[in-house]
Amino acid sequence: MTEVKQLKSDPTPLHLIIEKRKKRFYILLTLFFGLVQLLWVGVPIVMAVMWSLVDPANPWSFPDMFPPSISPHQWQYVFKYTNIARALKTSYAIAPIAVVLSFILSLPTAYVMGRKNIPGKKIFMLVVLLPIIMPGMVVALFLSRVFTSFGLSQSFFGLVLAHTLMGIPYMIRVLTTSFQAIPQDVIDAAENLGATTFVKIKDIFLPMIRPGLLAGMIFAFTASIEEFNLTFIIGTPTFETIPTILFSFMGYNFIRTNASVVALIMMTPNIIMLFIVERFLKSDYLAASLGKM
Amino acid sequence: MKKNKGLLGSYLLLIPGVGFILLFIGSSIFITVAQSFGLFSITGHSSLTLENWKTILSMQESIDSLLFSLKMGVLSSIGTIVVAFPIALYFRKGGVGKGMLGSIIKIPLFIPALVAAFLIVNLLSFHGLINSLLLALRIIKEPLRMLNDRFGWGIVLIQIWKNLPFVLLIVMASIASIRDDTIDAAKNLGAGYWSILLRIYIPLAMPGILVSMILMFIKAFGDFPIFSVAGPVYPTSLSVRMHLMATLHQEWDKAAVIGVIIFVTTFIVIWLYSRLGELVEGDES
């Protein structure tokens, strides 16, 4: 009843009121989503930060919601008494090499997949995804037998090859989508004007796949940084990367404070990278490259 | 003749990428299968035998592990899509601050699985944040056991947290390809919210939903690190069981049997997906 009365006295037409309410509803919805997302992502990270700052003199135990006092002691401890510095070095030494190697190996394949019509393309596209799809631990365990017989396990080169294997699928998929997006007209025009293969590569293909290349590099890089299964089986104990160090703090001897430090060391560069490259990293790259099998 | 030559060249260009993958993954699959039948054994002599299969399949632990891994795969993939779909719908509409929210929600994508497991463990543990909050609010009297629990809720939650952005990106792309005209037409013809959701959004986004569910299932099914951090003592997931068998008991041949079981399940799921995909696409035309 009241609704009707209000409508009569109010000169604003009904559809505008509904529009306004809808708008208000969307703003509320956005605020709600924002809050939930902040909690969803923020709380776990804040908890890790708090755990990494716990003062061993004043332990943080059950009824307290926050650590009673904070100190940098855990950070000093981890850098002093664990192999984290070396693991960081190993991780960030392997990743760039693996990225470059996977780019070089992916480029010709992606070119064929993106620009040529060959029989069996669908199957090849599925094969490319195998390293991501296949259960990591099984592949790692039995690939280690192969690596051992070639003398590749417990070696830096072996680890690079393993990380390359994990990066290639992203690289090929993303580059394939980029190659597909190049208009044939441009290539035809260049050919008409007498461009050689070299010129075509230098002036058409490479510049036009650059955004995709960047996305692919980021995916391959993060894949390498977080690669655990293969490194754990093939690399330890000779080589430790950040994930395997973290695992050692979380397995048989669970040390929450040390694990927090390592977890933060591991994810901070990744998050920073995400925000820097956000504008290049259009979501459609991942979706376009993995949205079909 | 010239065409054939071009084709050969194309295949040659595939070798660095596809060949590299086939060399490593193929040899790994080959070794797994061969060892499960007792060939290429590294301990003792090699001979073709079904003994390992018999032993593994007759163990109750193996069946429990298989069921547990299947359960984790199914629950994780359903859970993630249920959380991701409404968010994807919300992002389609857009609104204030969408870009910022979009970046925030993508953060877990760049957080390694192990770190994600650790972050969520902090919340779920016996005296973790969630239990503390619930106790403080007097909703529960005793802390809940959410970690290393027999059912595996801890694992499911970690999988959802870590893989939400990944699924979200795929589902968002397939929702974005739905044209506004279609929605407007349905509205014009008097379709309500529910029928738009059930008859337009979900069917048209089905390819994306299927792919993300399949990928999620495979990830959660074969997972090793998340289980070993947050999983129950018994039953263990197949991967963890296989790893223990190979490294702790040095029974590589038996571990290979479990490996083959994981591979076969993965391939069956992918095959089912491709059949389903054909069905979905067939409906469209």
Interface residues (C-beta under 8 A of the other chain):
Chain A: Y26 I27 L29 T30 F33 G34 Q37 L38 W40 V41 V43 P44 I45 M47 A48 W51 S61 F62 P63 M65 I104 L105 S106 L107 P108 T109 A110 Y111 V112 M113 K116 I118 P119 F124 L126 V127 V128 L130 P131 I132 I133 M134 P135 G136 M137 V138 V139 L141 F142 L143 R145 V146 L161 T164 L165 I168 P169 I172 T222 I225 E226 F228 N229 P243 L246 F247 M250 G251 R256 A259 S260 A263 M266 M267 N270 I271 M273 L274 F275 E278 S283 D284 L286 A287 A288 L290 G291 K292 M293
Chain B: G6 L7 S10 Y11 L13 L14 I15 P16 G17 V18 F20 I21 L22 F24 I25 S27 S28 I29 I31 T32 Q35 F40 I42 I87 Y90 K93 G95 V96 G97 K98 L101 G102 S103 I104 I105 K106 I107 P108 L109 F110 I111 P112 A113 L114 V115 A117 F118 L119 I120 V121 N122 L123 H127 L129 S132 A136 W161 F166 L169 I170 M172 A173 S174 P207 G208 V211 I214 L215 I218 F221 G222 D223 F224 P225 S228 V229 S239 M242 H243 A246 W252 A255 A256 G259 I262 F263 T266 I270 Y273 S274 G277
